[in-house]
Amino acid sequence: MRHTRRRDVTESVFDVVVIGGGPGGYVAAIRAKQLGMQVALVERESLGGICLNWGCIPTKALLRNAEVARLITGGGKEYGFRAENVTLDYDAAVERSRKVSDRLVKGVGALMKGNDITVFEGVGRLVSSKEVEVRLSDGGTQMLEAGAVILATGARARSIPGVEVDGERVLTYRHALDRRELPASAIVIGAGPIGLEFATIWSAYGVEVRVVEMMDQILPAEDADAASELGRYLRRQKIKVQTSTRVEGISLTDGGVRVDVAGPKGEETLEAEVTLVAIGVQPNSEDLGLEAVGVETERGWVKADDHM
């Protein structure tokens, strides 16, 4: 995004200002430009948002590495080969995933430049329904006038009340994606897509993984038959899964973490080197100035009507 960093912007009137440079934001910006509008996009971190930088893309790259690792270490016989004395390099796998993300992020930057969309690096906040204040990352403030404002600020990992995420032993998906060293064991809290992806990745590299899910099936929002089939796969990979199990508390130990849970077996204490909190996401709607324009929210999510 360096080619778009600006402090001395003189043109500050746009037809559309988009706050957020993830898949929703940058696609909306491109479409608005294609329709003949003057467009600005405000992004506080990296173009592509969580999906390209810390979500869908890097996890899929790591899942591909995990698939190859499983094939080489245990599945070769089916395909007519045998590999001995194989060494798995997880640091190299993470490095590959970062390169995949970086390449796509640069592609989004090229799209912004090619479509003549002005990108501001900083934090955008509504002052009125037609004004956006941008606190620029490299200092200063820029006021933008807009005919319309699109909010596309995305979401971040939800946390467990009272549990401090330290990035070392208590992790979110972002810490996990940037972690170069494998733990010996891990407790994954949450059996949604994020939690199960990391359970699958880590298990392929020899990590002892246990998944804890509050609901009565993994992938609670998905079809029960699909969840059941995936559960069988996880068991074949020796990933332990406990459903209908609620986390009561997390504490640090000398060697890692202790997770107190309550489920069908009653209360029990689980221990591992790290725990990954993967219980969903919460919206990035704080300090957007929504109250200044009368936008209502519910648990942080912007309320929408039948037209939006």
C-alpha positions as CSV (number, residue, x, y, z in Angstrom):
1,M,0.0,0.0,0.0
2,R,3.0,2.4,0.1
3,H,2.1,3.8,-3.3
4,T,-1.2,5.1,-1.8
5,R,0.2,6.6,1.4
6,R,-0.5,10.4,1.4
7,R,-0.3,13.2,3.9
8,D,-0.6,16.2,1.6
9,V,-3.9,15.3,-0.1
10,T,-5.6,18.3,-1.6
11,E,-8.5,16.4,-3.2
12,S,-10.8,15.4,-0.4
13,V,-14.2,15.3,-2.0
14,F,-15.4,11.9,-3.3
15,D,-18.6,10.4,-4.5
16,V,-18.0,7.3,-2.3
17,V,-15.7,6.7,0.7
18,V,-15.3,3.1,1.7
19,I,-14.1,2.4,5.3
20,G,-12.4,-1.0,5.3
21,G,-10.2,-2.7,2.6
22,G,-11.2,-6.3,2.9
23,P,-13.1,-8.3,0.3
24,G,-16.3,-6.3,0.9
25,G,-14.7,-3.0,0.9
26,Y,-12.2,-3.2,-2.0
27,V,-14.8,-4.9,-4.3
28,A,-17.3,-2.2,-3.5
29,A,-14.7,0.5,-4.3
30,I,-13.9,-1.1,-7.6
31,R,-17.5,-1.4,-8.6
32,A,-18.2,2.2,-7.7
33,K,-15.3,3.3,-9.8
34,Q,-16.5,1.2,-12.7
35,L,-19.8,3.1,-12.4
36,G,-18.0,6.4,-12.9
37,M,-17.7,7.6,-9.3
38,Q,-14.7,9.2,-7.6
39,V,-13.8,6.7,-4.8
40,A,-11.6,6.7,-1.7
41,L,-10.9,3.7,0.5
42,V,-9.6,3.9,4.1
43,E,-7.7,0.9,5.5
44,R,-6.0,0.9,8.8
45,E,-3.7,-2.1,8.3
46,S,-3.4,-4.1,5.0
47,L,-5.5,-4.3,1.9
48,G,-7.3,-7.5,1.6
49,G,-8.5,-7.5,5.2
50,I,-8.5,-10.5,7.5
51,C,-9.4,-12.9,4.7
52,L,-6.3,-12.3,2.6
53,N,-3.9,-11.5,5.5
54,W,-5.0,-13.5,8.5
55,G,-7.9,-15.8,7.5
56,C,-9.1,-17.7,4.5
57,I,-6.0,-17.5,2.3
58,P,-3.2,-18.3,4.7
59,T,-5.2,-21.1,6.4
60,K,-5.9,-22.7,3.0
61,A,-2.2,-22.6,2.2
62,L,-1.3,-24.3,5.5
63,L,-4.1,-26.8,5.0
64,R,-2.5,-27.7,1.6
65,N,0.9,-28.2,3.4
66,A,-0.8,-30.3,6.0
67,E,-2.4,-32.5,3.3
68,V,1.0,-33.1,1.7
69,A,2.5,-33.8,5.1
70,R,-0.1,-36.5,5.8
71,L,0.4,-38.0,2.4
72,I,4.1,-38.3,2.8
73,T,4.2,-39.5,6.4
74,G,1.3,-41.9,6.3
75,G,-0.6,-42.1,3.0
76,G,2.1,-43.1,0.6
77,K,1.4,-46.8,0.6
78,E,-2.0,-46.2,-1.1
79,Y,-0.3,-44.4,-3.9
80,G,2.6,-46.9,-4.3
81,F,5.5,-45.1,-2.6
82,R,7.1,-45.2,0.8
83,A,9.0,-42.3,2.4
84,E,11.4,-42.9,5.3
85,N,13.2,-40.5,7.7
86,V,11.0,-37.6,6.6
87,T,11.5,-34.3,8.4
88,L,8.6,-31.8,8.4
89,D,9.5,-28.1,8.5
90,Y,6.5,-26.2,9.9
91,D,8.4,-22.9,9.8
92,A,8.7,-23.3,6.0
93,A,5.0,-24.1,5.8
94,V,4.2,-20.8,7.6
95,E,6.6,-18.9,5.5
96,R,4.9,-20.2,2.3
97,S,1.5,-19.2,3.7
98,R,2.7,-15.7,4.3
99,K,4.2,-15.4,0.8
100,V,0.8,-16.6,-0.7
101,S,-1.0,-13.9,1.3
102,D,1.6,-11.2,0.5
103,R,1.3,-11.9,-3.2
104,L,-2.5,-11.5,-3.2
105,V,-2.4,-8.4,-1.1
106,K,0.0,-6.8,-3.6
107,G,-2.5,-7.8,-6.3
108,V,-5.3,-5.9,-4.5
109,G,-3.0,-2.9,-4.3
110,A,-2.5,-3.1,-8.0
111,L,-6.2,-3.2,-8.5
112,M,-6.6,-0.1,-6.5
113,K,-4.0,1.7,-8.5
114,G,-5.3,0.4,-11.8
115,N,-8.8,1.6,-11.0
116,D,-7.5,5.0,-9.8
117,I,-8.9,4.6,-6.3
118,T,-7.4,6.8,-3.7
119,V,-6.3,4.7,-0.7
120,F,-5.7,6.2,2.7
121,E,-3.7,4.3,5.3
122,G,-5.3,5.1,8.6
123,V,-8.4,4.8,10.8
124,G,-11.7,6.2,9.4
125,R,-14.4,7.6,11.6
126,L,-17.8,9.2,10.6
127,V,-18.1,12.8,11.6
128,S,-21.4,13.1,9.8
129,S,-23.3,11.2,7.2
130,K,-21.2,13.0,4.6
131,E,-17.8,13.4,6.3
132,V,-15.1,10.9,7.3
133,E,-12.2,11.8,9.5
134,V,-9.1,9.7,8.8
135,R,-6.3,9.5,11.4
136,L,-3.4,8.7,9.1
137,S,-1.0,6.0,10.0
138,D,2.0,8.1,9.4
139,G,0.6,11.1,11.3
140,G,-1.9,13.8,10.8
141,T,-5.6,13.9,10.0
142,Q,-7.4,14.0,6.7
143,M,-11.0,15.0,6.3
144,L,-13.0,13.4,3.4
145,E,-16.3,14.6,2.1
146,A,-18.4,11.8,0.7
147,G,-21.7,11.6,-1.2
148,A,-22.0,8.1,0.3
149,V,-20.1,6.1,2.9
150,I,-19.8,2.3,2.8
151,L,-18.9,0.6,6.1
152,A,-16.8,-2.6,5.5
153,T,-14.8,-2.8,8.7
154,G,-15.0,-6.6,9.1
155,A,-14.6,-8.5,12.3
156,R,-12.0,-9.9,14.7
157,A,-11.7,-12.9,17.0
158,R,-14.2,-13.1,19.9
159,S,-12.7,-13.5,23.3
160,I,-13.9,-15.4,26.4
161,P,-14.9,-13.0,29.2
162,G,-12.2,-12.9,31.9
163,V,-9.6,-14.7,29.8
164,E,-6.5,-12.8,28.7
165,V,-5.1,-13.7,25.3
166,D,-1.4,-13.4,25.6
167,G,-0.4,-14.6,22.1
168,E,2.0,-17.1,23.7
169,R,-0.1,-19.8,25.4
170,V,-3.6,-18.4,24.9
171,L,-3.9,-17.7,21.2
172,T,-6.4,-16.4,18.6
173,Y,-6.3,-17.4,14.9
174,R,-4.0,-14.5,14.2
175,H,-1.4,-15.6,16.7
176,A,-1.7,-19.2,15.4
177,L,-1.1,-18.2,11.8
178,D,2.1,-16.3,12.7
179,R,3.5,-18.9,15.1
180,R,6.6,-20.6,13.6
181,E,7.1,-23.2,16.4
182,L,4.7,-26.1,16.9
183,P,3.4,-26.8,20.4
184,A,3.6,-30.4,21.7
185,S,-0.1,-30.3,22.5
186,A,-3.1,-27.9,22.0
187,I,-6.6,-27.5,23.2
188,V,-8.8,-25.8,20.5
189,I,-11.9,-24.1,22.0
190,G,-14.6,-24.0,19.4
191,A,-15.3,-26.5,16.6
192,G,-16.3,-24.0,13.9
193,P,-14.4,-23.6,10.7
194,I,-11.5,-21.7,12.3
195,G,-11.0,-24.1,15.1
196,L,-11.2,-27.3,13.0
197,E,-8.8,-25.9,10.4
198,F,-6.1,-25.4,13.0
199,A,-6.8,-28.7,14.6
200,T,-6.3,-30.3,11.2
201,I,-3.1,-28.4,10.4
202,W,-1.4,-28.9,13.7
203,S,-2.4,-32.6,13.9
204,A,-0.8,-33.2,10.5
205,Y,2.5,-32.0,12.0
206,G,2.3,-34.3,15.1
207,V,0.7,-32.0,17.6
208,E,-1.6,-33.7,20.1
209,V,-4.9,-31.9,19.6
210,R,-8.1,-31.8,21.5
211,V,-11.2,-29.8,20.4
212,V,-13.8,-28.6,22.9
213,E,-17.2,-27.5,21.5
214,M,-20.1,-26.1,23.6
215,M,-22.8,-27.2,21.1
216,D,-23.8,-30.8,20.5
217,Q,-22.0,-31.2,17.2
218,I,-18.9,-29.8,15.5
219,L,-19.6,-27.1,12.9
220,P,-22.8,-26.2,14.8
221,A,-24.1,-23.9,12.0
222,E,-23.7,-26.6,9.3
223,D,-25.6,-29.7,8.2
224,A,-25.6,-32.5,10.7
225,D,-24.7,-35.2,8.2
226,A,-21.7,-33.1,7.0
227,A,-20.6,-32.5,10.5
228,S,-20.8,-36.2,11.3
229,E,-18.7,-37.2,8.3
230,L,-16.1,-34.6,9.3
231,G,-16.1,-36.0,12.8
232,R,-15.2,-39.4,11.5
233,Y,-12.3,-37.9,9.6
234,L,-11.0,-36.1,12.7
235,R,-11.1,-39.3,14.7
236,R,-9.1,-41.1,12.0
237,Q,-6.5,-38.3,12.4
238,K,-6.5,-39.0,16.1
239,I,-7.9,-35.5,17.0
240,K,-9.9,-35.8,20.2
241,V,-13.3,-34.0,20.1
242,Q,-15.5,-33.2,23.1
243,T,-19.0,-31.7,22.2
244,S,-21.6,-30.4,24.6
245,T,-18.7,-29.2,26.7
246,R,-18.5,-25.7,28.2
247,V,-15.3,-24.0,29.1
248,E,-15.5,-22.8,32.7
249,G,-12.0,-21.2,33.0
250,I,-8.5,-21.0,31.6
251,S,-5.4,-20.5,33.7
252,L,-1.7,-20.6,33.0
253,T,0.6,-23.3,34.3
254,D,4.4,-23.6,34.4
255,G,4.3,-25.8,31.2
256,G,1.3,-24.3,29.4
257,V,-2.4,-23.9,30.1
258,R,-5.1,-25.5,32.1
259,V,-8.7,-25.5,30.8
260,D,-11.5,-26.3,33.2
261,V,-14.6,-27.7,31.4
262,A,-18.0,-29.2,32.2
263,G,-19.7,-31.6,29.9
264,P,-21.4,-35.0,29.7
265,K,-18.6,-36.5,31.9
266,G,-19.0,-33.8,34.5
267,E,-16.3,-31.4,35.4
268,E,-12.7,-32.1,34.4
269,T,-9.4,-30.3,33.9
270,L,-7.6,-30.4,30.6
271,E,-3.9,-29.4,30.1
272,A,-1.9,-28.6,27.1
273,E,1.0,-26.4,26.0
274,V,-1.3,-23.9,24.3
275,T,-5.0,-23.2,23.8
276,L,-6.5,-21.6,20.7
277,V,-9.7,-19.6,21.3
278,A,-11.8,-20.0,18.2
279,I,-15.3,-19.2,19.3
280,G,-16.3,-17.0,16.4
281,V,-15.8,-13.3,15.6
282,Q,-17.1,-9.9,16.8
283,P,-17.6,-6.8,14.7
284,N,-15.1,-3.9,14.3
285,S,-17.7,-1.3,15.0
286,E,-16.2,0.6,17.9
287,D,-15.1,4.3,17.4
288,L,-16.7,4.5,13.9
289,G,-18.8,7.4,14.9
290,L,-22.0,5.5,14.2
291,E,-23.8,7.4,16.9
292,A,-23.1,10.7,15.0
293,V,-25.2,9.5,12.1
294,G,-27.9,7.6,14.0
295,V,-26.8,4.1,12.9
296,E,-28.1,1.5,15.3
297,T,-26.2,-1.6,16.3
298,E,-27.1,-4.8,18.0
299,R,-24.3,-6.5,20.0
300,G,-21.9,-4.4,17.8
301,W,-23.4,-5.5,14.5
302,V,-25.0,-2.7,12.4
303,K,-28.7,-3.2,12.1
304,A,-30.0,-3.5,8.5
305,D,-33.5,-3.3,7.0
306,D,-35.1,-5.2,4.1
307,H,-33.0,-3.2,1.6
308,M,-29.6,-3.7,3.2
